[in-house]
């Protein structure tokens, strides 16, 4: 493989692997990265030699040597970038992508599923929380529904149907998902409300018997009341001792 003495060589942009391969194809070089770099090295070494005064290039090959050196450097850079991209983990879009920690059980919660899970009754209208149990892969919800709260609309021997609302832009779309009972549990979102209703009724009945008025509205937590402290001695202010070295 030979090259004319005064051929113009436009070195490609460093890092652009496609431009490097196009240049190699136009000049009848191989497009294999490692083989192309080796052939370019041999071509440069054939017309240049190292002397005591420095690198001596044959007459007429000075410009070609400069352009080829730039080509080799740019091709090395592009090859390193491509290799770095190939070593990275691929971008997966599977059903269980990015669920390494989402679908993992907590510390000391591994092992067989408790019998209480299968003995818990569910009725139509119950509010349940969806929490995928990785110990049972069948009937597992999609990762989008993990942590959502829905209402039971159907009860089957081993599963329940849950209505979940999915927000898409300005719409609320009703989604009906069928899940095994290992992946749902009764929600506690109404416990505080039911407890407050019971306490309000009791407070209202007691106030009615006494003929008093009672405020049942909720109010934010107020600051703690101030207190007065009395001492027989004069208070003494204590401050830390300044840092000092004893070397």
C-alpha positions in Angstrom: 0.0 0.0 0.0 1.6 3.3 -1.1 0.6 6.9 -1.0 1.5 9.8 -3.4 4.0 12.2 -2.0 1.8 15.3 -2.1 -1.7 13.9 -1.6 -4.0 16.1 0.5 -5.3 14.3 3.6 -8.0 15.9 5.6 -7.9 14.4 9.1 -11.3 13.7 10.5 -12.7 15.3 13.6 -11.3 13.7 16.8 -13.9 11.4 18.4 -16.1 11.1 15.2 -15.8 7.3 14.6 -18.2 7.5 11.6 -16.1 10.1 9.8 -12.9 8.1 10.5 -14.5 5.0 8.9 -15.7 7.0 5.9 -12.2 8.3 5.3 -10.7 4.9 5.5 -13.2 3.5 3.0 -12.5 6.3 0.5 -8.8 5.7 0.7 -9.1 1.9 0.5 -8.1 1.2 4.0 -9.8 -1.4 6.2 -12.6 -0.2 8.5 -11.6 -2.6 11.3 -10.4 -0.2 14.1 -7.3 -2.1 15.3 -6.2 -3.2 11.8 -6.6 0.3 10.4 -4.5 1.9 13.2 -1.8 -0.7 12.5 -1.7 -0.1 8.8 -1.5 3.7 9.3 1.4 3.1 11.8 3.3 1.1 9.2 2.7 3.7 6.5 4.1 6.4 8.8 7.1 4.3 9.8 8.0 3.5 6.2 8.6 7.2 5.4 10.0 8.5 8.7 12.9 7.5 10.9 14.2 8.6 14.3 17.7 10.2 14.3 19.8 11.9 17.0 18.5 15.3 15.9 14.9 14.2 16.0 12.3 12.7 13.6 13.4 12.8 10.0 10.7 12.6 7.3 11.4 11.8 3.7 11.1 14.7 1.2 7.5 15.3 0.1 5.9 13.3 3.0 6.1 16.0 5.7 2.5 17.2 5.2 1.2 13.6 4.8 3.0 12.6 8.0 1.4 15.4 9.9 -2.1 14.7 8.6 -1.7 10.9 9.2 -0.5 11.5 12.8 -3.6 13.6 13.4 -5.7 10.9 11.9 -4.2 8.2 14.1 -4.7 10.3 17.2 -8.3 11.1 16.3 -9.0 7.5 15.5 -7.5 6.4 18.9 -9.7 8.9 20.7 -12.8 7.7 18.8 -12.0 4.1 19.4 -11.5 4.8 23.2 -14.9 6.6 23.3 -16.7 3.8 21.5 -15.1 1.2 23.8 -16.2 3.2 26.8 -19.7 3.3 25.6 -19.7 -0.4 24.9 -18.5 -1.2 28.4 -21.4 0.7 30.0 -24.5 -1.3 30.9 -27.2 -1.4 28.3 -30.3 0.8 28.7 -33.1 -1.7 29.5 -36.8 -1.1 29.1 -38.1 -4.3 30.5 -41.2 -4.8 32.7 -38.9 -5.1 35.8 -36.3 -2.6 34.8 -34.8 -0.5 37.6 -36.5 -2.6 40.3 -33.4 -3.9 42.1 -34.3 -2.2 45.3 -38.0 -1.6 44.6 -38.9 -5.3 44.4 -36.5 -6.4 47.3 -37.6 -7.5 50.7 -36.5 -5.7 53.8 -33.9 -6.9 56.3 -35.0 -10.0 58.2 -38.2 -10.3 56.2 -37.0 -13.0 53.8 -38.3 -16.5 53.8 -41.7 -18.1 53.3 -44.8 -15.8 53.2 -46.7 -15.7 56.5 -50.0 -17.6 56.8 -51.7 -14.4 57.9 -51.4 -13.1 54.3 -53.6 -15.9 53.0 -56.1 -15.7 55.9 -56.9 -12.0 55.6 -60.3 -11.5 54.1 -61.0 -8.9 51.4 -64.4 -7.5 50.4 -65.6 -5.4 47.5 -65.1 -1.7 48.4 -62.1 -2.2 50.7 -59.3 0.2 50.3 -56.0 -1.6 49.8 -52.3 -0.6 49.3 -50.4 -2.3 46.5 -47.0 -3.5 47.6 -45.3 -6.1 45.4 -43.9 -9.1 47.3 -40.9 -10.5 45.4 -41.4 -13.8 47.2 -44.3 -14.5 44.8 -43.7 -13.7 41.2 -47.2 -14.7 40.0 -49.8 -12.0 40.0 -47.2 -9.3 40.6 -48.2 -5.7 39.7 -46.3 -3.5 37.2 -43.7 -1.3 38.9 -45.9 1.7 38.2 -48.6 0.5 40.6 -46.2 -0.4 43.4 -47.1 1.8 46.4 -50.5 2.9 45.0 -53.8 2.8 46.8 -56.9 1.5 45.2 -60.4 0.1 45.8 -61.3 -3.6 45.5 -63.9 -4.2 42.8 -63.6 -8.0 42.5 -62.7 -10.8 44.8 -61.4 -14.1 43.4 -60.2 -17.3 45.2 -56.5 -16.3 45.0 -56.6 -12.7 43.8 -58.4 -9.4 44.0 -59.2 -6.8 41.4 -58.2 -3.2 42.3 -59.2 0.1 40.8 -56.3 2.5 40.6 -56.5 6.0 39.0 -53.6 6.9 36.8 -52.8 10.6 36.1 -52.0 11.3 32.4 -51.6 15.1 31.8 -55.0 16.5 33.1 -56.9 13.3 33.0 -57.6 10.6 35.6 -57.8 7.3 33.9 -59.3 4.4 35.7 -57.1 1.3 35.7 -58.3 -2.1 36.8 -55.5 -4.5 37.8 -55.8 -8.0 39.0 -53.3 -9.0 41.8 -52.7 -11.9 44.0 -53.4 -11.3 47.6 -49.6 -11.6 48.4 -49.2 -8.1 46.8 -52.0 -6.2 48.6 -52.8 -5.3 52.1 -55.5 -3.3 53.9 -54.8 0.4 53.8 -54.5 2.5 57.0 -55.3 5.7 55.2 -58.8 6.0 56.9 -57.8 4.9 60.5 -57.1 8.4 61.7 -60.4 9.7 60.2 -62.5 6.9 61.7 -60.8 7.5 65.1 -61.5 11.2 64.9 -65.2 10.5 64.0 -65.6 8.2 67.0 -63.9 10.7 69.4 -66.0 13.6 68.0 -69.2 11.7 68.6 -68.2 10.9 72.2 -67.2 14.5 72.9 -70.4 15.7 71.4 -72.6 13.4 73.5 -70.8 14.4 76.7 -71.1 18.1 75.9 -74.8 17.6 75.2 -75.4 16.0 78.5 -73.6 18.8 80.3 -75.3 21.5 78.2 -72.1 22.9 76.9 -70.7 23.8 73.5 -67.6 22.0 72.2 -65.3 22.8 69.3 -64.8 19.8 67.1 -62.7 21.5 64.5 -59.1 20.5 64.0 -56.4 23.1 64.7 -52.7 23.1 64.1 -50.4 22.3 67.0 -49.8 25.3 69.2 -46.5 26.4 70.7 -45.7 25.1 74.2 -46.8 27.4 77.0 -44.2 29.5 78.8 -43.1 28.7 82.4 -41.5 30.7 85.1 -38.5 29.2 86.9 -37.5 30.5 90.3 -34.1 30.0 92.0 -32.7 30.9 95.3 -29.2 31.6 93.8 -28.1 33.9 91.1 -27.9 32.2 87.7 -24.3 31.7 86.4 -23.5 31.8 82.8 -21.2 29.0 81.7 -19.2 29.1 78.5 -16.7 26.6 77.0 -13.0 27.1 77.7 -11.1 28.5 74.7 -9.0 25.9 72.9 -5.3 25.9 73.9 -2.4 23.6 73.3 0.0 22.5 75.9 2.9 21.5 73.8 
